[in-house]
């Protein structure tokens, strides 16, 4: 299980894979025709999440069935980056790792970036990458995919795709070409229609150099405030954290997962180490 103090526990350290010994018997040879009545299933069922992850809301007990369902009914989540010593010793930054925590400090997801050393060296925080989020069962719950984009005015806009296993697009976060303040649209993966609008501080422009380290973004739809994202210094942890507050309790687990993806995109665009 994931511990609350280390993202490294997402590795299968506690599960030692022992290779099975080959059977001494000879393989069975069929000398007659075989009729195949059914095809084997490629997708294995998910391992259920542990019972302690169940949340009680009023008179009902909710047990999540898939990885991102554990975001349902949470008032907020907090993203903490884990730092490694080799980043300070080398000129090339390592692949980022994060822990997504609940308001009580429990680890919900362990996030691990997958990118090439060349892209990290050349493009810095603007690099393309895949971010894999594993839940407490060590199964992949979400995948964030970011392509290389140099900006909304000179090239394709910066965006991030949110995927769920076995390979379905849950939604996208796309930058809007505005000059007065950062603005993004969260789109549904099935319809492609905007679901939420993410707005940054006013009069800060669209450039990642214009925002302070402590920043606030509001997420709304139809003129109603649905959630917010802020990046601030936490004295007790001696680090910056990205925090998501779900102000609308009616948000579905899918909508919360999309908002979580937008928080990771903002983390790379505005709060990572610059070139």
Backbone as JSON, one array per atom type, in Angstrom:
{
  "sequence": "XXXXXXXXXXXXXXXXXXXXXXXXXXXXXXXXXXXXXXXXXXXXXXXXXXXXXXXXXXXXXXXXXXXXXXXXXXXXXXXXXXXXXXXXXXXXXXXXXXXXXXXXXXXXXXXXXXXXXXXXXXXXXXXXXXXXXXXXXXXXXXXXXXXXXXXXXXXXXXXXXXXXXXXXXXXXXXXXXXXXXXXXXXXXXXXXXXXXXXXXXXXXXXXXXXXXXXXXXXXXXXXXXXXXXXXXXXXXXXXXXXXXXXXXXXXXXXXXXXXXXXXXXXXXXXXXXXX",
  "N": [[0.83, -1.18, 0.0], [0.29, 2.3, -0.5], [2.29, 4.49, 1.36], [2.05, 7.39, 3.47], [4.15, 9.12, 3.37], [5.96, 8.89, 1.3], [6.57, 8.72, -2.13], [7.82, 6.72, -3.35], [6.82, 4.28, -2.63], [5.02, 3.48, -4.47], [6.13, 1.74, -6.14], [6.59, -1.75, -6.74], [7.73, -2.89, -4.38], [7.12, -4.52, -2.25], [6.13, -6.75, -3.39], [7.4, -9.53, -4.45], [8.29, -10.95, -7.35], [8.2, -14.22, -8.27], [9.52, -16.47, -10.47], [7.77, -19.01, -12.1], [8.48, -22.49, -12.02], [9.27, -24.54, -14.82], [6.95, -26.95, -16.02], [7.43, -30.43, -15.54], [6.13, -32.23, -17.17], [5.23, -33.27, -20.5], [4.07, -31.05, -23.08], [0.62, -31.0, -23.98], [-0.6, -32.5, -26.88], [-2.87, -31.91, -29.41], [-4.68, -33.93, -31.54], [-6.92, -33.7, -33.01], [-9.49, -31.68, -34.59], [-10.07, -28.41, -33.29], [-12.6, -26.45, -31.95], [-13.05, -23.08, -31.53], [-14.83, -21.44, -29.21], [-15.05, -19.06, -27.79], [-13.4, -15.92, -27.38], [-10.4, -15.02, -25.68], [-10.41, -12.6, -23.03], [-8.89, -9.42, -23.11], [-8.64, -7.39, -21.31], [-8.1, -7.22, -17.93], [-10.02, -7.47, -14.91], [-10.28, -4.73, -12.59], [-8.44, -4.55, -9.56], [-10.13, -4.34, -6.52], [-10.37, -1.33, -4.57], [-8.97, -0.8, -1.27], [-10.98, -1.33, 1.66], [-10.86, 0.76, 3.68], [-10.75, 3.09, 2.14], [-13.27, 3.8, 1.54], [-15.87, 6.21, 1.7], [-18.09, 7.96, 3.82], [-21.08, 9.51, 3.33], [-23.52, 11.32, 4.62], [-26.15, 9.17, 4.94], [-25.2, 7.18, 3.34], [-22.74, 4.87, 2.19], [-19.92, 5.12, 0.26], [-18.14, 3.22, -1.95], [-15.4, 3.3, -3.93], [-15.15, 2.22, -7.33], [-13.39, 2.42, -9.42], [-10.14, 3.85, -10.2], [-10.11, 6.78, -10.23], [-12.47, 7.32, -8.98], [-12.2, 7.64, -6.28], [-11.92, 10.3, -5.82], [-14.39, 11.39, -5.49], [-16.65, 13.2, -3.44], [-14.67, 14.37, -1.92], [-13.54, 17.29, -0.26], [-11.29, 18.73, -0.98], [-8.07, 18.43, -2.6], [-4.52, 17.92, -2.46], [-1.46, 18.63, -3.96], [1.74, 17.48, -3.78], [5.13, 17.86, -4.49], [7.87, 15.65, -4.79], [11.27, 15.87, -4.07], [14.51, 15.2, -5.42], [17.91, 14.31, -4.78], [19.7, 14.18, -6.91], [18.88, 16.11, -8.72], [19.92, 18.51, -7.87], [22.56, 18.07, -8.28], [23.09, 17.64, -10.94], [22.9, 18.99, -14.3], [20.64, 18.46, -15.69], [17.25, 18.18, -15.11], [15.45, 15.74, -13.22], [12.88, 13.24, -13.81], [9.76, 14.32, -12.74], [8.06, 13.72, -9.64], [5.13, 13.17, -7.75], [2.84, 13.41, -4.97], [-0.53, 12.99, -4.45], [-2.74, 14.16, -2.14], [-5.33, 13.72, 0.34], [-7.58, 15.89, 2.26], [-7.02, 15.06, 4.88], [-4.44, 14.25, 4.76], [-3.89, 11.76, 3.74], [-2.46, 9.63, 1.29], [-3.62, 9.65, -1.96], [-3.1, 9.32, -4.72], [-0.11, 8.33, -6.39], [2.02, 10.06, -8.39], [3.93, 9.86, -11.31], [6.25, 11.09, -13.54], [6.93, 10.54, -17.01], [9.36, 11.01, -19.27], [11.8, 12.08, -21.73], [15.36, 12.43, -21.37], [16.55, 14.22, -23.12], [14.41, 15.92, -23.91], [13.83, 17.11, -21.45], [16.16, 18.53, -21.04], [16.31, 20.27, -23.26], [13.78, 21.54, -23.56], [12.9, 22.13, -21.01], [10.6, 23.1, -18.5], [8.54, 23.19, -20.33], [8.38, 20.81, -21.65], [7.29, 17.83, -23.45], [5.4, 15.16, -21.98], [4.38, 12.2, -20.15], [2.22, 11.59, -17.48], [1.81, 9.36, -14.97], [-0.65, 8.17, -12.83], [-0.99, 6.33, -9.99], [-3.12, 4.34, -7.96], [-4.05, 3.22, -4.62], [-3.96, 0.52, -4.94], [-1.86, 0.0, -6.55], [-2.49, 0.22, -9.2], [-2.99, 1.7, -12.41], [-4.66, 4.68, -12.44], [-5.16, 7.17, -13.69], [-3.92, 8.91, -16.59], [-1.92, 11.5, -17.67], [-1.26, 13.35, -20.53], [0.94, 15.39, -22.16], [1.68, 17.37, -24.92], [4.36, 18.77, -26.9], [4.32, 22.23, -27.06], [4.65, 25.52, -28.11], [3.28, 27.79, -27.48], [0.2, 29.71, -27.47], [-0.1, 31.71, -29.38], [1.97, 31.64, -31.27], [2.13, 29.05, -32.09], [0.63, 25.78, -31.82], [-1.83, 25.72, -29.2], [-1.02, 25.34, -25.71], [-1.67, 22.31, -24.09], [-3.29, 19.58, -22.34], [-4.01, 16.17, -22.08], [-6.37, 14.03, -20.52], [-6.42, 10.75, -19.64], [-7.94, 7.52, -19.15], [-7.51, 4.13, -18.09], [-8.65, 1.39, -20.17], [-7.56, 2.96, -22.22], [-8.98, 5.32, -22.86], [-10.08, 8.6, -23.64], [-10.62, 10.93, -21.23], [-10.9, 13.67, -21.04], [-9.83, 17.04, -21.97], [-7.5, 19.72, -21.42], [-7.19, 22.91, -22.51], [-5.32, 25.7, -23.57], [-6.37, 29.09, -23.78], [-6.08, 31.71, -26.16], [-5.41, 34.45, -24.75], [-4.69, 37.82, -23.72], [-4.81, 39.33, -21.41], [-5.09, 37.82, -19.05], [-4.27, 34.55, -17.73], [-6.0, 31.85, -19.24], [-7.92, 28.93, -19.51], [-9.61, 26.15, -21.01], [-11.57, 23.44, -20.02], [-12.32, 20.52, -21.55], [-14.81, 18.11, -22.45], [-14.15, 14.67, -23.0], [-15.71, 13.05, -24.66], [-17.65, 14.62, -26.05], [-16.24, 16.91, -26.72], [-16.91, 19.43, -25.99], [-16.63, 22.5, -24.11], [-16.38, 22.28, -20.6], [-15.6, 23.46, -18.19], [-14.21, 26.64, -17.27], [-11.04, 27.93, -16.69], [-9.57, 30.45, -14.94], [-6.92, 32.7, -14.44], [-5.02, 35.08, -12.41], [-6.02, 38.5, -12.87], [-4.8, 40.85, -15.32], [-2.3, 39.71, -15.66], [-1.34, 38.56, -17.92], [-0.53, 36.09, -20.48], [1.88, 34.92, -20.28], [4.28, 32.73, -18.8], [6.13, 33.89, -17.17], [5.02, 35.96, -15.84], [3.5, 35.46, -13.6], [3.22, 35.34, -10.03], [4.87, 33.33, -7.46], [3.08, 32.48, -5.54], [-0.16, 31.93, -6.25], [-3.5, 32.22, -7.62], [-6.22, 30.5, -9.03], [-9.41, 30.45, -10.51], [-12.19, 28.3, -11.1], [-14.9, 27.95, -13.14], [-18.26, 27.56, -14.39], [-20.93, 28.38, -16.49], [-21.23, 30.8, -15.17], [-21.11, 30.2, -12.49], [-19.21, 29.51, -9.6], [-17.17, 26.72, -9.36], [-14.88, 25.38, -8.52], [-11.51, 25.85, -7.25], [-8.03, 26.64, -7.68], [-4.97, 26.89, -6.08], [-1.59, 27.97, -5.56], [0.71, 27.79, -3.16], [2.95, 28.62, -0.43], [3.78, 26.3, 2.05], [4.42, 26.36, 5.31], [4.81, 24.4, 7.26], [5.62, 22.21, 5.79], [7.71, 23.17, 4.37], [7.73, 23.81, 1.63], [6.31, 24.51, -1.63], [2.92, 23.92, -2.46], [0.37, 22.65, -4.61], [-2.98, 23.27, -4.56], [-6.29, 22.07, -4.67], [-9.57, 23.09, -4.42], [-12.77, 21.99, -4.07], [-15.52, 23.63, -4.52], [-18.11, 23.16, -5.27], [-20.21, 20.75, -4.24], [-21.54, 18.93, -5.77], [-20.02, 18.08, -7.86], [-18.95, 15.58, -10.1], [-17.01, 12.5, -9.98], [-15.6, 12.24, -12.36], [-15.51, 14.91, -13.3], [-13.98, 16.04, -11.28], [-11.6, 14.69, -11.69], [-10.84, 15.77, -14.15], [-10.4, 18.41, -13.4], [-8.26, 17.99, -11.7], [-6.34, 17.24, -13.59], [-6.04, 19.7, -14.93], [-4.79, 21.15, -12.91], [-2.27, 19.96, -12.79], [-1.29, 20.7, -15.3], [-1.11, 23.49, -14.98], [0.79, 23.51, -12.99], [3.13, 22.77, -14.35], [3.31, 24.74, -16.34], [3.52, 27.22, -15.02], [4.77, 27.04, -12.5], [6.97, 25.42, -12.36], [10.59, 24.96, -12.55], [12.13, 27.47, -14.46], [13.6, 28.0, -17.76]],
  "CA": [[0.0, 0.0, 0.0], [1.02, 3.55, -0.47], [2.46, 5.16, 2.62], [1.74, 8.8, 3.34], [5.33, 9.97, 3.4], [6.92, 8.6, 0.24], [5.99, 8.3, -3.4], [8.53, 5.54, -3.82], [6.08, 3.07, -2.31], [4.18, 3.06, -5.58], [6.82, 0.62, -6.74], [6.15, -3.04, -6.23], [8.8, -3.38, -3.54], [6.64, -5.56, -1.34], [5.64, -7.9, -4.15], [8.53, -10.18, -5.1], [7.8, -11.84, -8.39], [8.98, -15.45, -8.35], [9.21, -17.16, -11.72], [7.31, -20.38, -11.92], [9.33, -23.51, -12.62], [8.58, -25.23, -15.92], [6.35, -28.23, -15.68], [8.21, -31.54, -16.12], [5.33, -33.02, -18.1], [5.26, -32.83, -21.87], [2.85, -30.33, -23.47], [-0.42, -31.84, -24.57], [-0.74, -32.32, -28.32], [-4.22, -32.25, -29.86], [-4.64, -34.52, -32.88], [-8.21, -33.5, -33.66], [-9.82, -30.28, -34.81], [-10.54, -27.7, -32.09], [-13.51, -25.35, -32.24], [-12.92, -21.99, -30.56], [-16.18, -20.91, -28.97], [-14.99, -17.72, -27.2], [-12.09, -15.3, -27.42], [-9.96, -14.58, -24.35], [-10.52, -11.17, -22.75], [-7.59, -8.8, -22.97], [-8.66, -6.47, -20.17], [-8.35, -7.88, -16.65], [-10.78, -6.61, -14.01], [-9.48, -3.97, -11.64], [-8.42, -4.97, -8.16], [-10.9, -3.34, -5.77], [-9.64, -0.52, -3.61], [-9.17, -1.27, 0.09], [-12.2, -0.85, 2.31], [-10.71, 2.05, 4.37], [-10.89, 4.23, 1.26], [-14.69, 4.11, 1.43], [-16.26, 7.43, 2.38], [-19.47, 7.97, 4.29], [-21.73, 10.78, 3.1], [-24.87, 11.21, 5.13], [-26.54, 7.82, 5.31], [-24.71, 6.22, 2.37], [-21.32, 4.58, 2.17], [-19.48, 5.06, -1.14], [-16.91, 2.46, -2.17], [-15.02, 3.54, -5.31], [-14.96, 1.04, -8.16], [-12.23, 2.66, -10.28], [-9.12, 4.65, -9.54], [-10.41, 8.19, -9.98], [-13.7, 7.46, -8.2], [-11.91, 8.02, -4.9], [-11.98, 11.75, -5.71], [-15.76, 11.79, -5.19], [-17.01, 13.64, -2.1], [-13.56, 15.02, -1.23], [-13.65, 18.76, -0.36], [-10.07, 19.29, -1.57], [-6.9, 17.57, -2.75], [-3.31, 18.7, -2.38], [-0.41, 18.02, -4.76], [3.07, 17.75, -3.24], [6.22, 17.33, -5.3], [8.99, 15.07, -4.06], [12.52, 16.33, -4.66], [15.58, 14.23, -5.37], [19.23, 14.92, -4.63], [20.44, 14.28, -8.16], [18.5, 17.31, -9.43], [20.83, 19.57, -7.47], [23.92, 17.7, -8.64], [23.22, 17.55, -12.38], [22.31, 20.1, -15.04], [19.37, 18.01, -16.26], [16.29, 17.82, -14.07], [14.94, 14.38, -13.32], [11.44, 13.13, -13.99], [9.07, 14.76, -11.53], [7.19, 12.79, -8.92], [4.21, 13.89, -6.87], [1.86, 12.69, -4.18], [-1.82, 13.67, -4.34], [-3.23, 13.82, -0.81], [-6.65, 14.16, 0.78], [-7.46, 16.91, 3.32], [-6.47, 14.46, 6.09], [-3.05, 13.91, 4.53], [-3.74, 10.42, 3.18], [-2.04, 9.59, -0.11], [-4.64, 9.13, -2.86], [-2.38, 8.88, -5.91], [1.31, 8.6, -6.58], [2.17, 10.49, -9.78], [5.3, 9.72, -11.79], [6.42, 11.59, -14.9], [7.71, 9.77, -17.97], [9.84, 11.89, -20.32], [13.17, 11.79, -22.13], [16.37, 13.36, -20.85], [16.75, 15.26, -24.13], [13.33, 16.9, -23.82], [13.98, 17.86, -20.21], [17.3, 19.44, -21.19], [16.08, 21.28, -24.3], [12.53, 22.28, -23.41], [12.66, 22.5, -19.62], [9.25, 22.85, -17.99], [7.6, 23.09, -21.44], [8.62, 19.54, -22.33], [6.2, 16.86, -23.51], [5.56, 14.1, -20.99], [3.23, 11.46, -19.67], [2.17, 11.51, -16.03], [1.03, 8.18, -14.58], [-1.15, 8.24, -11.47], [-1.34, 5.02, -9.46], [-3.9, 4.4, -6.73], [-3.52, 2.43, -3.51], [-3.8, -0.87, -5.35], [-0.76, -0.01, -7.51], [-3.03, 0.18, -10.55], [-3.03, 3.01, -13.06], [-5.99, 5.28, -12.38], [-5.23, 8.25, -14.66], [-2.7, 9.23, -17.33], [-1.93, 12.84, -18.25], [-0.35, 13.43, -21.66], [1.16, 16.76, -22.64], [2.5, 17.46, -26.12], [5.19, 19.97, -26.99], [3.64, 23.38, -27.64], [5.44, 26.71, -27.8], [2.45, 28.92, -27.11], [-1.08, 29.79, -28.17], [-0.08, 32.7, -30.44], [2.94, 31.32, -32.32], [2.05, 27.64, -32.45], [-0.58, 25.22, -31.25], [-1.93, 26.09, -27.78], [-0.58, 24.35, -24.72], [-2.82, 21.5, -23.7], [-3.02, 18.33, -21.64], [-5.08, 15.2, -22.22], [-6.6, 13.15, -19.37], [-6.8, 9.42, -20.1], [-8.19, 6.48, -18.16], [-7.31, 2.81, -18.68], [-7.49, 0.88, -20.9], [-7.12, 3.85, -23.29], [-10.09, 6.2, -23.21], [-9.85, 10.0, -23.32], [-11.62, 11.47, -20.31], [-11.1, 15.09, -21.37], [-8.64, 17.82, -22.34], [-7.34, 21.07, -20.91], [-6.62, 23.65, -23.63], [-5.08, 27.1, -23.29], [-7.06, 30.05, -24.63], [-5.16, 32.8, -26.51], [-5.8, 35.73, -24.16], [-3.56, 38.69, -23.39], [-4.96, 40.01, -20.12], [-4.95, 36.89, -17.93], [-4.26, 33.14, -18.18], [-7.34, 31.26, -19.35], [-7.93, 27.58, -20.06], [-10.92, 25.49, -21.09], [-11.58, 22.0, -19.77], [-13.27, 19.96, -22.5], [-15.22, 16.73, -22.27], [-13.5, 13.81, -23.97], [-16.67, 12.45, -25.59], [-18.31, 15.62, -26.89], [-15.32, 17.97, -27.1], [-17.47, 20.72, -25.58], [-16.06, 23.02, -22.86], [-17.12, 22.0, -19.37], [-15.2, 24.48, -17.22], [-13.25, 27.66, -17.66], [-10.06, 28.18, -15.64], [-9.06, 31.81, -15.09], [-5.87, 33.11, -13.52], [-5.1, 36.47, -11.93], [-6.24, 39.52, -13.89], [-3.67, 41.7, -15.7], [-1.04, 38.97, -15.52], [-0.93, 38.09, -19.23], [-0.51, 34.64, -20.71], [3.27, 34.46, -20.18], [4.54, 32.04, -17.54], [7.04, 34.68, -16.35], [4.29, 37.09, -15.25], [2.76, 35.06, -12.41], [4.02, 35.14, -8.81], [4.95, 31.95, -7.0], [1.8, 32.2, -4.88], [-1.11, 32.33, -7.28], [-4.86, 31.7, -7.41], [-7.02, 30.3, -10.23], [-10.79, 30.08, -10.24], [-12.79, 27.42, -12.1], [-16.34, 28.22, -13.14], [-19.05, 27.19, -15.56], [-22.25, 29.0, -16.43], [-21.22, 31.9, -14.23], [-21.06, 29.71, -11.11], [-17.92, 29.03, -9.13], [-17.23, 25.29, -9.14], [-13.67, 24.94, -7.81], [-10.4, 26.8, -7.32], [-6.68, 26.08, -7.57], [-3.97, 27.86, -5.66], [-0.21, 27.51, -5.37], [1.18, 28.6, -2.05], [4.0, 28.09, 0.43], [3.31, 25.67, 3.29], [5.55, 26.47, 6.24], [5.03, 23.14, 7.97], [6.28, 21.27, 4.88], [8.84, 23.88, 3.78], [7.66, 23.68, 0.19], [5.08, 24.96, -2.26], [1.96, 22.87, -2.83], [-0.76, 23.04, -5.47], [-4.17, 22.84, -3.82], [-7.57, 22.16, -5.38], [-10.72, 23.16, -3.5], [-14.01, 21.75, -4.79], [-16.56, 24.41, -3.85], [-19.4, 22.57, -5.62], [-20.23, 19.37, -3.75], [-22.2, 18.08, -6.76], [-19.09, 17.68, -8.9], [-18.77, 14.13, -10.23], [-15.62, 12.05, -9.92], [-15.0, 12.56, -13.66], [-15.22, 16.34, -13.34], [-12.86, 16.29, -10.37], [-10.39, 14.19, -12.35], [-10.48, 16.76, -15.17], [-9.83, 19.56, -12.69], [-6.94, 17.56, -11.24], [-5.46, 17.34, -14.73], [-5.73, 21.11, -15.17], [-3.85, 21.58, -11.88], [-0.95, 19.5, -13.19], [-0.85, 21.53, -16.41], [-0.71, 24.77, -14.41], [2.02, 23.27, -12.25], [4.27, 22.77, -15.28], [3.39, 25.98, -17.1], [3.78, 28.43, -14.25], [5.43, 26.92, -11.2], [8.19, 24.63, -12.45], [11.81, 25.73, -12.78], [12.19, 28.0, -15.8], [14.83, 27.75, -18.52]],
  "C": [[0.87, 1.24, 0.0], [1.12, 4.06, 0.95], [2.27, 6.64, 2.39], [2.97, 9.66, 3.19], [6.3, 9.7, 2.27], [6.2, 8.14, -1.0], [6.67, 7.04, -3.9], [7.77, 4.26, -3.56], [5.11, 2.68, -3.4], [4.86, 1.94, -6.36], [6.37, -0.67, -6.09], [7.26, -3.66, -5.36], [8.36, -4.55, -2.67], [6.16, -6.8, -2.06], [6.8, -8.48, -4.94], [7.99, -11.2, -6.08], [8.73, -13.05, -8.49], [8.56, -16.2, -9.6], [8.82, -18.59, -11.44], [8.23, -21.35, -12.64], [8.58, -24.22, -13.74], [8.08, -26.59, -15.5], [7.14, -29.36, -16.31], [7.45, -32.34, -17.16], [5.4, -32.41, -19.49], [3.98, -32.07, -22.2], [1.88, -31.24, -24.19], [-0.57, -31.49, -26.05], [-2.13, -32.79, -28.73], [-4.13, -32.75, -31.31], [-5.97, -34.39, -33.6], [-8.47, -32.01, -33.8], [-10.41, -29.66, -33.54], [-11.42, -26.54, -32.53], [-13.38, -24.31, -31.14], [-14.29, -21.34, -30.41], [-16.16, -19.51, -28.39], [-13.55, -17.24, -27.26], [-11.68, -14.9, -26.0], [-10.07, -13.08, -24.21], [-9.14, -10.58, -22.5], [-7.52, -7.93, -21.71], [-9.02, -7.22, -18.89], [-9.15, -6.94, -15.76], [-9.88, -5.93, -13.01], [-9.54, -4.61, -10.26], [-9.18, -3.94, -7.35], [-10.02, -2.58, -4.79], [-9.91, -1.03, -2.21], [-10.38, -0.62, 0.75], [-12.0, 0.48, 3.03], [-10.85, 3.26, 3.49], [-12.35, 4.64, 1.11], [-15.01, 5.36, 2.24], [-17.74, 7.38, 2.72], [-20.02, 9.37, 4.1], [-23.18, 10.67, 3.52], [-25.17, 9.8, 5.59], [-26.0, 6.77, 4.35], [-23.2, 6.06, 2.49], [-20.9, 4.34, 0.73], [-18.16, 4.32, -1.21], [-16.51, 2.63, -3.63], [-14.73, 2.26, -6.07], [-13.78, 1.2, -9.12], [-11.33, 3.68, -9.64], [-9.52, 6.08, -9.24], [-11.71, 8.4, -9.22], [-13.43, 7.87, -6.76], [-11.85, 9.53, -4.72], [-13.38, 12.24, -5.34], [-15.9, 12.13, -3.72], [-15.84, 14.24, -1.32], [-13.7, 16.54, -1.35], [-12.44, 19.4, -1.02], [-9.04, 18.18, -1.74], [-5.68, 18.46, -2.84], [-2.17, 17.94, -3.06], [0.94, 18.45, -4.2], [4.12, 17.11, -4.14], [7.31, 16.78, -4.4], [10.28, 15.43, -4.8], [13.61, 15.29, -4.44], [16.93, 14.94, -5.39], [19.94, 15.1, -5.96], [20.04, 15.48, -9.0], [19.44, 18.45, -9.11], [22.26, 19.3, -7.91], [24.16, 17.66, -10.14], [22.53, 18.73, -13.05], [20.94, 19.74, -15.61], [18.44, 17.61, -15.12], [15.79, 16.41, -14.3], [13.44, 14.4, -13.56], [10.74, 13.44, -12.67], [8.19, 13.67, -10.95], [6.37, 13.58, -7.9], [3.41, 12.9, -6.04], [0.61, 13.55, -4.1], [-2.47, 13.21, -3.04], [-4.64, 14.37, -0.58], [-6.48, 15.25, 1.84], [-6.87, 16.36, 4.62], [-5.0, 14.05, 5.94], [-2.82, 12.52, 3.98], [-3.34, 10.51, 1.71], [-3.13, 8.94, -0.96], [-3.98, 8.54, -4.11], [-0.89, 9.15, -5.74], [1.51, 8.87, -8.06], [3.64, 10.45, -10.17], [5.37, 10.14, -13.25], [7.26, 10.63, -15.74], [8.08, 10.69, -19.13], [11.29, 11.55, -20.63], [14.12, 12.84, -21.56], [16.61, 14.51, -21.83], [15.68, 16.33, -24.04], [13.42, 17.72, -22.55], [15.1, 18.88, -20.31], [16.98, 20.58, -22.15], [14.87, 22.16, -23.97], [12.2, 22.66, -21.97], [11.25, 22.15, -19.17], [8.21, 22.74, -19.09], [7.67, 21.77, -22.17], [7.34, 18.71, -22.47], [6.46, 15.73, -22.5], [4.27, 13.32, -20.86], [3.33, 11.38, -18.15], [1.24, 10.35, -15.66], [0.65, 8.29, -13.11], [-1.62, 6.85, -11.04], [-2.11, 5.19, -8.16], [-3.31, 3.46, -5.69], [-3.39, 0.94, -3.84], [-2.66, -1.05, -6.35], [-1.25, -0.15, -8.94], [-3.12, 1.6, -11.1], [-4.46, 3.53, -13.07], [-6.18, 6.35, -13.45], [-3.88, 8.38, -15.36], [-2.89, 10.62, -17.93], [-0.87, 12.88, -19.35], [-0.27, 14.85, -22.17], [2.1, 16.72, -23.84], [3.34, 18.74, -26.06], [4.42, 21.07, -27.7], [4.35, 24.63, -27.17], [4.59, 27.91, -27.44], [1.21, 29.01, -27.97], [-1.05, 30.77, -29.34], [0.84, 32.32, -31.59], [2.85, 29.87, -32.77], [0.76, 27.08, -31.87], [-0.64, 25.53, -29.76], [-1.47, 24.96, -26.87], [-1.81, 23.61, -24.2], [-2.35, 20.25, -22.99], [-4.23, 17.45, -21.79], [-5.14, 14.32, -20.96], [-7.14, 11.84, -19.89], [-7.1, 8.52, -18.91], [-7.97, 5.13, -18.84], [-8.65, 2.2, -19.08], [-7.01, 1.77, -22.03], [-8.23, 4.75, -23.78], [-9.76, 7.63, -22.77], [-10.98, 10.5, -22.44], [-11.92, 12.93, -20.63], [-9.77, 15.75, -21.71], [-8.68, 19.17, -21.65], [-6.58, 21.85, -21.97], [-6.48, 25.11, -23.25], [-5.83, 27.98, -24.27], [-6.13, 31.22, -24.92], [-5.64, 34.15, -26.01], [-4.55, 36.5, -23.78], [-3.63, 39.28, -22.0], [-4.73, 39.09, -18.93], [-4.91, 35.46, -18.47], [-5.67, 32.57, -18.18], [-7.22, 29.91, -20.05], [-9.37, 27.07, -20.09], [-10.73, 23.99, -20.86], [-12.69, 21.4, -20.61], [-13.58, 18.51, -22.17], [-14.61, 15.86, -23.37], [-14.44, 13.21, -24.99], [-17.25, 13.47, -26.56], [-17.36, 16.7, -27.41], [-15.81, 19.35, -26.72], [-16.82, 21.19, -24.28], [-16.99, 22.74, -21.68], [-16.85, 23.06, -18.31], [-14.27, 25.48, -17.88], [-12.34, 27.93, -16.47], [-9.44, 29.55, -15.9], [-8.03, 32.1, -14.01], [-6.04, 34.54, -13.07], [-5.26, 37.45, -13.08], [-4.96, 40.33, -14.1], [-2.32, 41.02, -15.49], [-0.55, 38.42, -16.85], [-0.97, 36.59, -19.33], [0.88, 34.08, -20.56], [3.52, 33.85, -18.82], [5.48, 32.82, -16.64], [6.31, 35.76, -15.56], [3.6, 36.73, -13.94], [3.68, 34.93, -11.21], [4.01, 33.68, -8.4], [3.69, 31.54, -6.25], [0.71, 32.79, -5.75], [-2.45, 31.63, -7.05], [-5.59, 31.63, -8.75], [-8.44, 29.92, -9.81], [-11.35, 29.29, -11.41], [-14.29, 27.59, -12.02], [-16.96, 27.69, -14.41], [-20.44, 27.79, -15.4], [-22.34, 30.14, -15.44], [-21.16, 31.49, -12.77], [-19.67, 29.19, -10.79], [-18.03, 27.55, -8.78], [-16.04, 24.77, -8.33], [-12.63, 26.04, -7.93], [-9.09, 26.05, -7.14], [-5.76, 27.18, -7.09], [-2.62, 27.18, -5.46], [0.4, 28.38, -4.29], [2.22, 27.85, -1.24], [3.38, 27.53, 1.71], [4.5, 25.61, 4.24], [5.85, 25.14, 6.91], [5.76, 22.11, 7.12], [7.5, 21.86, 4.21], [8.89, 23.69, 2.26], [6.35, 24.28, -0.31], [4.21, 23.74, -2.57], [0.89, 23.47, -3.73], [-2.02, 22.43, -4.88], [-5.42, 23.07, -4.66], [-8.68, 22.12, -4.35], [-11.99, 23.04, -4.33], [-15.14, 22.46, -4.04], [-17.96, 23.88, -4.16], [-19.39, 21.1, -5.22], [-20.87, 18.42, -4.75], [-21.28, 17.67, -7.9], [-18.92, 16.17, -8.92], [-17.29, 13.79, -10.14], [-14.9, 12.36, -11.23], [-14.62, 14.02, -13.73], [-14.06, 16.69, -12.41], [-11.55, 15.8, -10.96], [-9.92, 15.16, -13.43], [-9.85, 17.99, -14.52], [-8.45, 19.22, -12.16], [-5.93, 17.63, -12.39], [-5.08, 18.77, -15.05], [-4.73, 21.64, -14.14], [-2.43, 21.15, -12.23], [-0.43, 20.32, -14.37], [-0.38, 22.89, -15.9], [0.6, 24.64, -13.65], [3.23, 23.35, -13.17], [4.41, 24.11, -16.0], [3.89, 27.16, -16.29], [4.68, 28.25, -13.03], [6.65, 26.01, -11.21], [9.39, 25.54, -12.69], [11.87, 26.18, -14.23], [13.51, 27.67, -16.46], [15.95, 28.57, -17.88]]
}
